[in-house]
């Protein structure tokens, strides 16, 4: 079953520059992961990003979560507030 994630990430103003600097690589690396069907992070208003992810299954999504833990993106976005929902189809 495909695994989906959708929601928002709200970045504190003091972290926004670092998050924006890390975002392009985060997107490229995630899209290149085995099992990633789609991945987008788009800033809709200052510091608020819409996130949409689809992986082939929960295992691929969990592998993504493990990979990103030690990345510049993880460090830059550590203080961000995440409001996500997940589901399988």
N, C-alpha and C positions, 0 to 999 in steps of 0.2 A: 504494500500500500504506500502511496506517495505521502510524504510528510510535508506539511505547510506551516509557515510562520508568517504572521502579519501583525502590524501595529506601528508604534512610534517609539523613537528614542529622542529624549530631550536632553540636550547638552548644556551644561552650565556655561555662561558667557566666558568665564576664565579659561575654559578648556576648548572652546570652539575652534580656535586657530589650529591647535594640535590635532583635533579630530578631522578637520577638513584636510590637513596635510597627510593624514594616514588613510583617508577614505578611498582614494583611487586604487592604491595597492590592495587594500582589503577587498574591494569589489573584484579586481582582476584575479587575485589568488583564490577567492571563494568560487568564482565562476569556473575556474580551472580544476576544481576538486572533482574526483570521481563521485558520481551520484548527484551532482548539482544540476538541476534542470533550469532553474531561474533564480536570480538574486538581484535585488535592487535596493538601494538606499538613496532617497532623494530628499533634499532639504526643501520643505514646503513653506516654512517661515523661519526667521532667524533662530537657529538652534533647535528646531523641531524637524525631525526627519521621518519620513514614511519608509517603513521597511517591509519588504515582501520577499519571501524565500520559498522555494520548492525543491525538495530532494527526493530521490527515487524511493527512499524508505527512511524509517527512524534511525537505522544504523548509520546511514550516510550523513544524516543531520548530526548525530552524536559525534561522528568522526570530525565533522566540521567544528563542533564546539571544542573538541580536544585540541585541534590544530590551532585555533585562534587564541588560545589562552596565553601564549607567550609572544604575541605579535605586537608591533607598534600600535595597531588598532586597539587591542585590548588595553594597553597602557594609557592611550590617549582618551579612551572612552570609559574609563573605570568609574568616574563620578556621574555618568549619565543615568537618567531615569528611563528604564525600559518598561513599556506597556505593550506586551505581546499576547496574542492568542495563538494556539497551535491546534492542529487537527490532522487527521489522516483520511485519505480518500482511496 
